Amino acid sequence: AQSVTQPDIHITVSEGASLELRCNYSYGATPYLFWYVQSPGQGLQLLLKYFSGDTLVQGIKGFEAEFKRSQSSFNLRKPSVHWSDAAEYFCAVGAGFQKLVFGTGTRLLVSP
Amino acid sequence: GAVVSQHPSRVICKSGTSVKIECRSLDFQATTMFWYRQFPKQSLMLMATSNEGSKATYEQGVEKDKFLINHASLTLSTLTVTSAHPEDSSFYICSATLTSRGGDEQFFGPGTRLTVL
């Protein structure tokens, strides 16, 4: 069965520090992997996606993620966090954009 | 980018009543829309796939008679929670699929918080 694990419920990072959000997945075939961000009152916004090719994927807002098949991971990174990055982040897996399976989310708090 | 709206953003109703939630794709047409349910501190759970002009496809464990989905046009899908009970209180999120030359992408609405008293 498909599943996504985000082991960190909350993460607090100082503004300007680097960030890594963890995501592990279980999927029977070649996975399509996604990271979304959810801010209060707004819909989920796609940060980046991996379908195939280069395993290091660049997204919007300075985010990147690396697909590691051997570790079944797709961790999200940002070299320098801004206060506006505080939000809920969801990792998801699916076959294309159909029937996405989401992780439980990681809430990012940014301290001054 | 593509925008998806939901109405209402919040609704409080009495137990036993029905509530309709609308999902609209504002600047594109969507043959396929999805309805999700999100419990506090939990992930989004797909409830059903809504296809324009045909019956919705429900995920296992979702009662189709309780959660009525209608996708009457390429820009509107509705979810009606019938005879709502307190356990139906949740955050309901829809998404709409935009098909372009680069492939499909889902765009999400801001969600509707339903509270059943």
Interface residues (C-beta under 8 A of the other chain):
Chain A: V4 I9 Y36 G41 Q42 G43 L44 Q45 L46 F90 G96 F97 Q98 K99 L100 V101 F102 G103 T104 G105
Chain B: V4 S9 T32 K41 Q42 S43 L44 M45 L46 T49 I93 S95 T97 G103 D104 E105 Q106 F107 F108 G109 P110 G111
